[in-house]
Amino acid sequence: MAEQRDSRWHTDLYKVSEMNWLPEVRKDLQARDSVRIYDCTLREIEQSPHVVLKPDEKFALGKALDKLGVYSMQIFPKTSQEDAEVMEALSKENLNARLTALCRWRADDIDLAKKCGANEVRVEGPGNPWIAKNYLDLDEDQLIDKMIETGKYAQSVGLDIAVGGWDASRAPLPFLEKMYKRLAEIGPTRIQVPDSYGCLLPWTEMWFFKKIREWTGDKIDVGIHAHNDFGMALPCSLSAVAGGAAYVEGVMCGYGDRSGNAPLEEVALALEVLMGVHTGIKLDRLTYTAQLVQELAKMPLAQNKPVIGTAQYTVYAGLSVDVLDVITRRLGSIKGLYAWEPELVGRGPMEILMGKMSGAGAVKRKLREWNMEAGKDQIQAITKRVKDEAILRKWSLTDAQVKDIAEEVLGLKE
């Protein structure tokens, strides 16, 4: 009997859990059919400790992000003359992506953004009264007034505006209600909700976004900018979408302040595959873009990084290799074994790694590839030699090293 498919959870490129689509699971979700991805890589990447990008590198990365399909990319032109020049150069490239300039509560920041060709400004200031009082000596109303004043000035020079202070997730709820209601009155393009220190839980995030939409009459697009201090940036971003967020901000590879931001590649893949929410991201360009970002940042990520890590596409443990091998021989391919096929994100086929964790099944697979025949005792001998060699080297073995062992055991070497 042919396996039943449903394109929401099972296609040629991915197979995830049907339970994600059960009515009782989705009954409280208010997710849209599509959301926009606002990229912050060009700004946040240099907030990662030690990372500096040269202007030509930022320009090339901006072009790559545009090809990836981000809705907007953000730069802080006031950071340096070079950043301003990069934004201005990108504004002349006829990009599909919009350009967002991060701006403080200053008219000269807005003027520079306009000069550099920004489409929109993100009005940047604290959204937590405790920070405003102890950092800027402003009370609650003064904080909101400064944000509104700057936003109105940006609107007056023809720029779209995104408003909503950082660290809002730790502010008192009555203040947040007042702030979001007043910000909504000036008709911003969007309201940003930063979880700047990653302090919200996923279910709190969903409730919070529903509440903000209620406060603003659901007339203005609201979106999330999540940091990863507690490892919650991805689940909170998804939960914000479940609560009706219109957009998500992310950073390629999760770079950024401290523990970084919501990784764009994880956000996009999870929204598309697990939630069925369209993002506009070309998933098959994720690997290329992630590799480019890592090379430019000179800060490689762990091999077990989700979506883009090399270990995600490597099969090593003996049982895992055996499962892959048996299914391949029975069905002709391994489609449906893993959550998604490597080509979905622009990767090559799964790599079979040989070493200490390899079993007899992995050895048999390699021998078939090389058209070598071996008896049971010989396979056991080869397997032991492979394990011993890997233990000695404290690393996996190359195919050449495994083949050399096999030829010795089988008496094929002179």
Salt bridges, closest charged atoms under 4 A:
GLU3 OE2 - LYS15 NZ 2.60
ASP6 OD2 - ARG8 NH2 2.66
ASP12 OD1 - ARG5 NH1 2.77
ASP28 OD2 - LYS27 NZ 3.20
GLU44 OE2 - ARG43 NH2 3.23
GLU44 OE2 - HIS225 NE2 3.17
GLU44 OE2 - HIS227 NE2 3.66
GLU46 OE1 - LYS58 NZ 2.63
ASP83 OD1 - LYS58 NZ 2.37
GLU88 OE2 - LYS92 NZ 3.98
GLU88 OE1 - LYS115 NZ 3.92
GLU93 OE1 - LYS63 NZ 2.79
ASP108 OD2 - LYS78 NZ 3.20
ASP108 OD2 - ARG106 NH2 2.74
ASP109 OD2 - ARG104 NE 2.85
GLU120 OE1 - ARG190 NH2 2.81
GLU124 OE1 - ARG122 NH2 3.42
ASP137 OD1 - LYS133 NZ 3.20
GLU140 OE1 - LYS178 NZ 3.14
ASP141 OD1 - LYS178 NZ 3.25
ASP145 OD1 - ARG182 NH2 2.65
ASP160 OD2 - ARG98 NH2 2.66
ASP167 OD1 - ARG170 NE 2.83
GLU177 OE2 - LYS181 NZ 2.73
GLU214 OE2 - LYS211 NZ 3.79
ASP218 OD1 - ARG213 NE 3.02
ASP221 OD1 - ARG32 NH1 3.91
ASP221 OD2 - ARG36 NH2 2.86
ASP229 OD2 - ARG258 NE 2.73
GLU249 OE2 - ARG190 NH1 2.99
GLU249 OE1 - HIS225 ND1 2.66
ASP257 OD2 - ARG258 NH1 3.87
GLU265 OE2 - LYS305 NZ 2.60
GLU266 OE2 - LYS305 NZ 2.59
GLU272 OE2 - HIS278 ND1 3.52
ASP325 OD2 - ARG329 NE 3.29
ASP325 OD1 - ARG365 NH1 3.01
ASP325 OD1 - ARG368 NH2 2.57
GLU369 OE2 - ARG365 NE 4.00
GLU369 OE1 - LYS366 NZ 3.77
ASP388 OD2 - LYS384 NZ 2.76
GLU389 OE2 - ARG393 NE 2.80
ASP399 OD1 - LYS366 NZ 3.03
ASP404 OD1 - LYS413 NZ 2.70
GLU407 OE1 - LYS413 NZ 3.89
GLU408 OE1 - ARG385 NH2 2.85
